[in-house]
Each structure stands twice: as structure tokens, then as C-alpha cells.
Amino acid sequence: MAHSASTTPSGARPTGAEEPSIGTLVQSAMADVSTLIRSEVELAKAEVGTSAKKAGIGAGAFGAAGVVAGFSFFFLFIAIAEFLTWLGLARWISYLIVWVLLLVVAAIAALLGRRFMKKIEKPERTIESLKELPDVMHREAPGQRRRDLPTIAPGGQVSRRDPDTYLV
């Protein structure tokens, strides 16, 4: 920052120039912070937008690779059936064997999927808190509202307290 030569003696204030008030300084600082935050948000949007575009293209490429690989299995199964034909089986029997093999693989996958679906636990805490939502939304004076809140035991079991023991 360049300094200009001043005609006033050192330590003296120029006439007619007042220092800004604290309110003006705070207002200016708030405006600067607001501008800085808006600029940072715009920069983040620009960076995330570019990254999201690249991620979308990458996901699309992976999806295309998966589809092509999936369709290529048809040719693998045809090749297996033709190999069985080459070994001396009738062509329809070879394709029947491959079809049954695929049904067995599908059945195993379905059983595994069923087993994992049965292991899914209900979100008990969420269900309990949603049951309480109408009570929570009912407006009463602070300190006057009584409702029982759920407690969670060490094993993850949700239980309710006595309504008289907890004051919200």
C-alpha cells in the first residue's frame, strides 16, 4: 500500500475526516464476512459440480461395463451347452442341463437374499419416537408437558419410562 505525503503534522488528524463508528465498522465487517461466505459457497458449488459430473460419467461407464458383462454370460452359457453337445449329448439335452444349472444358481441366490432379508432389524427407536410425535407436536407451556420417553437397554431393547418420572 502506497503512502502519500501528508501536509498535517504527524499524530494530528486531518480536518473534516472522522473515524467510522463502531456500528459502521461492524456493519462493514458483517458485509465482508457475508460476501466471503457467499464466495466460498459458490466456489464449493463449482468444485462439487465438476466432481459430480466426473462421478456421473464414471458411474455410467461402470454401469455400461456391468450390462455388457451381464449379456456376455449368455454367450458363455451357449458355449457350455455347445461343449456338452460336442461331448456327445443331444443339443436339446445340453441346453436343458445349462438351463437347470442356471435355475439352481438362481435358487441359491434367492435363498441367500431371503436369509439376509430376515436378518434386517426393525428400527425400533425410530418407530417409538414416531409414535410419540403427536405428543411432541402438541404445544403446551414449557415445564408443563408430561410424556414418557423411551429408554434403550444395553441390549438395544427400547422400553418406555413411567410418565410421572420425566418432565419435559
C-alpha positions as CSV (number, residue, x, y, z in Angstrom):
1,M,0.0,0.0,0.0
2,A,1.5,3.3,-1.0
3,H,1.6,6.2,1.4
4,S,1.0,9.7,0.2
5,A,2.8,12.6,1.7
6,S,0.6,14.4,4.3
7,T,0.6,18.1,4.9
8,T,-0.6,17.6,8.5
9,P,1.9,17.2,11.3
10,S,2.5,13.6,12.4
11,G,0.0,12.5,15.0
12,A,-2.6,15.1,14.1
13,R,-5.8,14.2,12.4
14,P,-6.8,15.9,9.1
15,T,-9.7,18.2,9.5
16,G,-13.1,17.1,8.2
17,A,-12.2,13.4,8.3
18,E,-13.8,11.4,11.1
19,E,-13.1,7.8,12.2
20,P,-16.0,5.5,11.4
21,S,-18.2,4.5,14.3
22,I,-18.1,1.0,15.8
23,G,-21.5,0.3,14.3
24,T,-20.3,1.2,10.8
25,L,-17.2,-1.0,11.3
26,V,-19.3,-3.9,12.5
27,Q,-21.7,-3.5,9.6
28,S,-18.8,-3.4,7.1
29,A,-17.2,-6.5,8.7
30,M,-20.6,-8.3,8.5
31,A,-20.9,-7.4,4.9
32,D,-17.4,-8.6,4.2
33,V,-18.0,-11.9,6.0
34,S,-21.3,-12.4,4.1
35,T,-19.5,-11.7,0.8
36,L,-16.7,-14.1,1.8
37,I,-19.2,-16.9,2.7
38,R,-21.2,-16.4,-0.5
39,S,-18.0,-16.6,-2.5
40,E,-16.9,-19.8,-0.7
41,V,-20.3,-21.4,-1.3
42,E,-20.1,-20.5,-5.0
43,L,-16.6,-22.0,-5.1
44,A,-17.7,-25.2,-3.4
45,K,-20.7,-25.5,-5.8
46,A,-18.3,-25.1,-8.8
47,E,-15.9,-27.7,-7.5
48,V,-18.6,-30.2,-6.4
49,G,-20.4,-29.7,-9.7
50,T,-17.3,-30.7,-11.7
51,S,-16.6,-33.6,-9.4
52,A,-20.3,-34.8,-9.6
53,K,-20.1,-34.7,-13.4
54,K,-17.0,-36.8,-13.4
55,A,-18.5,-39.2,-10.9
56,G,-21.7,-39.5,-13.0
57,I,-19.6,-40.3,-16.1
58,G,-17.6,-42.9,-14.1
59,A,-20.8,-44.5,-12.7
60,G,-22.3,-44.6,-16.2
61,A,-19.1,-46.3,-17.5
62,F,-19.3,-48.9,-14.7
63,G,-23.0,-49.5,-15.4
64,A,-22.3,-50.0,-19.1
65,A,-19.5,-52.4,-18.3
66,G,-21.9,-54.3,-16.0
67,V,-24.6,-54.6,-18.6
68,V,-22.1,-55.8,-21.3
69,A,-20.6,-58.3,-18.9
70,G,-24.1,-59.5,-18.0
71,F,-25.1,-60.0,-21.6
72,S,-21.8,-61.8,-22.3
73,F,-22.9,-64.5,-19.9
74,F,-25.5,-65.6,-22.5
75,F,-22.6,-66.5,-24.8
76,L,-20.8,-68.3,-22.0
77,F,-23.9,-70.4,-21.4
78,I,-24.4,-71.1,-25.1
79,A,-20.7,-72.2,-25.3
80,I,-21.1,-74.5,-22.3
81,A,-24.2,-76.1,-23.9
82,E,-22.4,-76.5,-27.2
83,F,-19.4,-78.1,-25.4
84,L,-21.8,-80.6,-23.9
85,T,-23.1,-81.3,-27.4
86,W,-19.6,-81.8,-28.6
87,L,-19.1,-84.4,-25.8
88,G,-21.9,-86.4,-27.4
89,L,-25.1,-85.3,-25.8
90,A,-28.1,-84.2,-27.9
91,R,-28.2,-80.4,-28.3
92,W,-31.6,-80.0,-26.5
93,I,-30.3,-82.0,-23.6
94,S,-27.2,-79.8,-23.4
95,Y,-29.3,-76.7,-23.3
96,L,-31.6,-78.3,-20.8
97,I,-28.7,-79.0,-18.5
98,V,-27.4,-75.4,-18.7
99,W,-30.9,-74.1,-18.0
100,V,-31.3,-76.3,-14.9
101,L,-27.8,-75.2,-13.7
102,L,-28.9,-71.6,-14.1
103,L,-32.1,-72.3,-12.1
104,V,-30.0,-73.9,-9.3
105,V,-27.8,-70.8,-9.2
106,A,-30.9,-68.5,-9.1
107,A,-32.4,-70.6,-6.3
108,I,-29.2,-70.4,-4.2
109,A,-29.1,-66.6,-4.7
110,A,-32.8,-66.3,-3.7
111,L,-32.2,-68.3,-0.6
112,L,-29.2,-66.2,0.4
113,G,-31.2,-63.0,-0.3
114,R,-34.1,-64.3,1.9
115,R,-31.7,-65.1,4.7
116,F,-30.2,-61.6,4.7
117,M,-33.7,-60.0,4.5
118,K,-34.8,-61.9,7.6
119,K,-31.8,-60.5,9.5
120,I,-32.9,-56.9,8.9
121,E,-34.0,-55.5,12.2
122,K,-36.9,-53.1,12.7
123,P,-35.8,-49.5,13.5
124,E,-37.5,-49.7,17.0
125,R,-36.1,-46.4,18.3
126,T,-37.4,-44.6,15.2
127,I,-40.8,-46.3,15.4
128,E,-41.1,-45.4,19.1
129,S,-40.2,-41.8,18.5
130,L,-42.6,-41.5,15.6
131,K,-45.4,-42.8,17.9
132,E,-44.6,-40.0,20.2
133,L,-44.5,-37.3,17.5
134,P,-48.2,-36.2,18.1
135,D,-47.4,-35.7,21.8
136,V,-44.3,-33.7,21.0
137,M,-46.0,-31.6,18.4
138,H,-48.8,-30.7,20.9
139,R,-47.8,-27.3,22.3
140,E,-48.0,-26.8,26.0
141,A,-46.4,-24.4,28.3
142,P,-42.7,-25.2,29.0
143,G,-42.3,-27.4,32.0
144,Q,-45.9,-28.4,31.9
145,R,-45.7,-31.1,29.3
146,R,-45.6,-34.7,30.6
147,R,-44.8,-37.6,28.3
148,D,-42.9,-40.8,28.7
149,L,-39.7,-41.0,26.8
150,P,-38.2,-44.3,25.6
151,T,-35.1,-45.7,27.1
152,I,-32.7,-48.0,25.5
153,A,-31.4,-51.0,27.4
154,P,-27.8,-52.2,26.9
155,G,-29.0,-55.0,24.5
156,G,-30.7,-52.4,22.3
157,Q,-34.2,-53.1,23.6
158,V,-36.4,-50.0,23.7
159,S,-38.6,-49.5,26.7
160,R,-40.8,-46.6,28.0
161,R,-40.4,-44.8,31.2
162,D,-43.2,-44.1,33.6
163,P,-44.8,-40.7,32.5
164,D,-44.7,-39.3,36.0
165,T,-40.9,-39.7,36.3
166,Y,-40.0,-37.5,33.4
167,L,-41.0,-33.9,32.9
168,V,-40.2,-32.2,29.6
